[in-house]
Amino acid sequence: MSHTEAATGSSLGADRRTRELAEAADGRVADVLVVGLGATGAGAALDAAARGLDVVAVDAHDLAFGTSRWSSKLIHGGLRYLASAQFDVAHESAVERGVLMTRTAPHLVAAQPFVLPLTPLVSRAQASLAWAGFRAGDMLRLAARTPRQVLPAPRRLSATETGHLAPAVRAGGLRGGLLSWDGRVTDDARLVTALARTAAAHGARVLTRTRVLSLTGTGARVRDELTGEEGEIRARAVINASGVWAGDLVDGIRIRPSRGTHLVLRSERLGTLPAGLHIPIPGETNRFVLVLPQGDGRVYVGLTDEPVDGPVPDVPEVPETDIGFLLDVLGSVLHTPVRRDEVVGAFAGLRPLLDTGGHDGGDGRARTSDISRRHAVLTSSDGVTTIVGGKLTTYRRMAQDAVDAAAEARGLPAPPSLTADLPLVGAAAPGRLRALPAPRRLVRRYGTEAPAVQALAEREPHLAERVLPGHPVTRAELAWAARHEGALDAADLLDRRTRIGLVPADRAEALAVATEILSEARALN
């Protein structure tokens, strides 16, 4: 691929969408229809397409519109699941983390250090338990065969070392810290975009703004949300990967959504953070509030794990109770607690946990933190295969299992999955990524396509400008998203292809630029 153009087969755009939607609804029968283009759905589309199957994948909104853009941005090794004796889930998580970090997406997923400060609020018994957990996590890394150079070993820190790595933490009574490592994705929505584009490169028709009105084992009635036109998409096998909305499409699926909340702070509020922070939640043995520096002038603070009742919204709201809880836990370790007016943004995501009953927290409500993160593949009486549960880290295995089950249920010949060794768009070995002639920040977001994004700014000088002061995203990145990554409107650009929209004030300031870039992209088509 040249430095000035994306690989044609992986480019997504409005013209391609229009053409492929017409093809999908023209009466022909695809091998597989995938509903939902979050990480699992996009992963299923890639898995099936890489096996040589004819694939159509649809979503009522955009790529990563739902849960997949609201994660903690971590690719967990499964440590938490050891504490609840979910050994198979823990091992699977560690294996899938290694796959992402070493083979399929090393440009997007890298090692993230975390410090657990040993403040007076952390007893010696709690510290010993946490240390044992980190050592167990390192054993998971070893069992998953992830190299030490990819994920370093945990170690104990002196009070001085802890102060250097966590300068915002109160020094009084600090007796040291525990350093651990986990995987971290540069941007969860960008991972989904890479999955969708890789699927497209293998022949999948990736159709956003295509709402499923009804679903059966042989296809779906859909509506083009851009034109209002309705049609039928026929398929030999159907996979329902619509996450927290899975039960709306298939009877008998019971989802127990769990809300995770993150606050957005300006980086200067906490100063330089060479590492993230684990802050123990009072009264809990294996749950932490995480402080996650993003490298873009922002820091995320999360997460809670609360059951959600009632209808599932398109975009979850953040309750003030969650914000207060996170600020209280954060304030327990800081020199100066963060005030409510210093929270510049907040976001919440709903995890699609399978409701199997029970898990009563003592107040009559199910404790979603106790519901298993094992994924489940369910086949309805009319042959729709639904994939639910799981988490971002294990999307690839979930997708593989869903395609296997759908192929078996419908008698569809399919070779074994190839995705454990299939690099996503932009992926390359670390040495090649380091040698790319592009800024490191772009390489961490675009991998081998970073020089092409940079070339846009060089060829069209106005695209070299930043979208807004104090934020690193350039107009060239918005242009790339509009021309090659399937972004159709300003929300796609600001809320999913970039993270600008997480701060409402920044989003409002950038809106005019996003609209201008979209107009330019349409003029080129």
Disulfide bonds with the S-S distance in Angstrom:
none
